[in-house]
Amino acid sequence: MAKKDARTAIGLECTECKSRNYVTQKNTTNTKDKLSLKKFCKKCRKSTLHQEYKLK
């Protein structure tokens, strides 16, 4: 019997220019709140905070 997969795909969106740059995965059982990471934005050309958005 297979286990239910705890990892789901999410996208990361720049908080400054609202550009959707990255797609990653997160474990929903361990991390309940929204993920936010400091990543490089190609449009802003600097490292900015990227927050999670839900993929369709």
N, CA, C and O of each residue as an XYZ file, in Angstrom:
224
protein
N       0.831     -1.167      0.000
C       0.000      0.000      0.000
C       0.889      1.249      0.000
O       1.795      1.363      0.826
N       0.636      2.179     -0.917
C       1.471      3.372     -1.066
C       1.050      4.460     -0.087
O      -0.127      4.601      0.246
N       2.043      5.227      0.365
C       1.767      6.361      1.243
C       1.288      7.545      0.424
O       1.568      7.642     -0.771
N       0.558      8.452      1.084
C       0.135      9.685      0.444
C       1.345     10.610      0.353
O       2.076     10.782      1.328
N       1.551     11.200     -0.814
C       2.710     12.066     -1.026
C       2.519     13.384     -0.285
O       1.518     14.071     -0.489
N       3.482     13.744      0.581
C       3.392     14.948      1.392
C       3.960     16.169      0.673
O       3.713     17.300      1.089
N       4.715     15.952     -0.400
C       5.346     17.072     -1.106
C       4.433     17.575     -2.221
O       3.887     16.791     -2.997
N       4.278     18.903     -2.286
C       3.469     19.518     -3.335
C       4.288     20.575     -4.052
O       5.190     21.177     -3.471
N       3.967     20.796     -5.323
C       4.669     21.799     -6.122
C       4.103     23.181     -5.819
O       2.888     23.366     -5.748
N       5.000     24.149     -5.642
C       4.609     25.541     -5.419
C       5.451     26.430     -6.322
O       6.494     26.012     -6.824
N       4.994     27.648     -6.522
C       5.748     28.634     -7.285
C       6.199     29.755     -6.375
O       5.592     29.995     -5.332
N       7.269     30.448     -6.764
C       7.772     31.579     -5.997
C       7.640     32.850     -6.827
O       8.009     32.882     -8.001
N       7.104     33.903     -6.193
C       6.821     35.163     -6.862
C       7.581     36.290     -6.177
O       7.608     36.363     -4.948
N       8.200     37.169     -6.961
C       8.952     38.302     -6.426
C       7.987     39.264     -5.739
O       6.926     39.571     -6.281
N       8.349     39.740     -4.551
C       7.467     40.651     -3.813
C       7.529     42.075     -4.351
O       6.615     42.861     -4.102
N       8.575     42.421     -5.078
C       8.714     43.786     -5.592
C       8.053     43.971     -6.957
O       7.249     44.886     -7.136
N       8.387     43.108     -7.920
C       7.864     43.296     -9.281
C       6.755     42.308     -9.643
O       6.193     42.389    -10.735
N       6.433     41.377     -8.740
C       5.382     40.362     -8.932
C       5.671     39.411    -10.091
O       4.747     38.834    -10.664
N       6.939     39.246    -10.436
C       7.340     38.314    -11.477
C       7.406     36.909    -10.888
O       7.959     36.717     -9.805
N       6.851     35.937    -11.585
C       6.845     34.551    -11.111
C       8.023     33.818    -11.729
O       7.994     33.454    -12.905
N       9.070     33.601    -10.917
C      10.357     33.148    -11.431
C      10.659     31.680    -11.186
O      11.220     31.024    -12.064
N      10.313     31.146    -10.038
C      10.795     29.827     -9.632
C       9.647     28.865     -9.339
O       8.559     29.278     -8.940
N       9.910     27.567     -9.547
C       8.995     26.494     -9.172
C       9.790     25.525     -8.309
O      10.894     25.125     -8.681
N       9.242     25.144     -7.161
C       9.924     24.245     -6.239
C       8.890     23.373     -5.549
O       7.708     23.421     -5.890
N       9.325     22.578     -4.582
C       8.435     21.712     -3.818
C       8.577     22.010     -2.343
O       9.621     22.475     -1.884
N       7.502     21.734     -1.600
C       7.593     21.851     -0.148
C       6.812     20.723      0.497
O       5.847     20.210     -0.069
N       7.245     20.345      1.689
C       6.580     19.308      2.464
C       5.465     19.969      3.263
O       5.735     20.767      4.160
N       4.217     19.645      2.948
C       3.085     20.309      3.574
C       2.844     19.830      5.000
O       2.194     20.532      5.775
N       3.343     18.670      5.364
C       3.141     18.199      6.733
C       4.047     18.938      7.707
O       3.652     19.176      8.848
N       5.259     19.307      7.283
C       6.194     20.009      8.157
C       6.045     21.520      8.097
O       6.228     22.196      9.110
N       5.718     22.063      6.933
C       5.635     23.508      6.735
C       4.201     23.884      6.389
O       3.765     23.698      5.253
N       3.478     24.406      7.353
C       2.076     24.768      7.131
C       1.917     26.163      6.545
O       1.058     26.376      5.690
N       2.744     27.131      6.998
C       2.598     28.507      6.535
C       3.302     28.715      5.196
O       3.991     27.823      4.700
N       3.118     29.912      4.613
C       3.689     30.204      3.305
C       5.205     30.279      3.368
O       5.782     30.779      4.333
N       5.834     29.774      2.323
C       7.280     29.767      2.223
C       7.746     31.086      1.624
O       7.141     31.583      0.673
N       8.817     31.660      2.172
C       9.413     32.859      1.589
C      10.928     32.710      1.628
O      11.513     32.432      2.675
N      11.553     32.901      0.468
C      12.995     32.732      0.309
C      13.580     33.950     -0.388
O      12.906     34.608     -1.182
N      14.834     34.243     -0.087
C      15.532     35.321     -0.775
C      16.224     34.717     -2.000
O      17.155     33.922     -1.871
N      15.754     35.106     -3.190
C      16.264     34.573     -4.448
C      16.600     35.727     -5.393
O      16.218     36.871     -5.148
N      17.318     35.418     -6.476
C      17.674     36.423     -7.472
C      16.534     36.581     -8.470
O      16.056     35.598     -9.037
N      16.102     37.821     -8.683
C      15.049     38.125     -9.653
C      15.701     38.661    -10.926
O      16.453     39.634    -10.877
N      15.418     38.031    -12.059
C      16.006     38.445    -13.327
C      15.479     39.805    -13.780
O      16.202     40.579    -14.408
N      14.234     40.090    -13.464
C      13.621     41.345    -13.890
C      14.147     42.530    -13.075
O      14.445     43.583    -13.639
N      14.262     42.365    -11.756
C      14.789     43.417    -10.881
C      16.311     43.490    -10.926
O      16.894     44.527    -10.611
N      16.955     42.389    -11.320
C      18.400     42.242    -11.363
C      19.047     42.414     -9.994
O      20.116     43.013     -9.875
N      18.385     41.880     -8.948
C      18.944     41.860     -7.597
C      18.259     40.764     -6.793
O      17.245     40.210     -7.217
N      18.820     40.460     -5.636
C      18.234     39.449     -4.756
C      17.091     40.067     -3.969
O      17.282     41.048     -3.250
N      15.904     39.492     -4.107
C      14.722     39.993     -3.419
C      14.005     38.842     -2.726
O      14.320     37.674     -2.950
N      13.056     39.182     -1.896
C      12.258     38.183     -1.205
C      11.211     37.631     -2.161
O      10.496     38.393     -2.811
N      11.119     36.322     -2.248
C      10.130     35.640     -3.082
C       9.193     34.859     -2.164
O       9.643     34.127     -1.283
N       7.873     35.022     -2.380
C       6.875     34.332     -1.572
C       6.144     33.301     -2.412
O       6.095     33.365     -3.641
N       5.585     32.356     -1.691
C       4.898     31.225     -2.311
C       3.562     31.659     -2.914
O       2.844     32.482     -2.346
N       3.244     31.080     -4.089
C       1.906     31.178     -4.661
C       1.506     29.786     -5.113
O       2.358     28.932     -5.358
N       0.219     29.566     -5.222
C      -0.301     28.233     -5.521
C      -0.336     28.000     -7.031
O      -0.874     28.815     -7.781
N       0.244     26.882     -7.469
C       0.188     26.509     -8.879
C      -1.155     25.892     -9.186
O      -1.766     25.257     -8.327
N      -1.618     26.078    -10.415
C      -2.904     25.506    -10.814
C      -2.733     24.135    -11.369
O      -3.714     23.499    -11.757
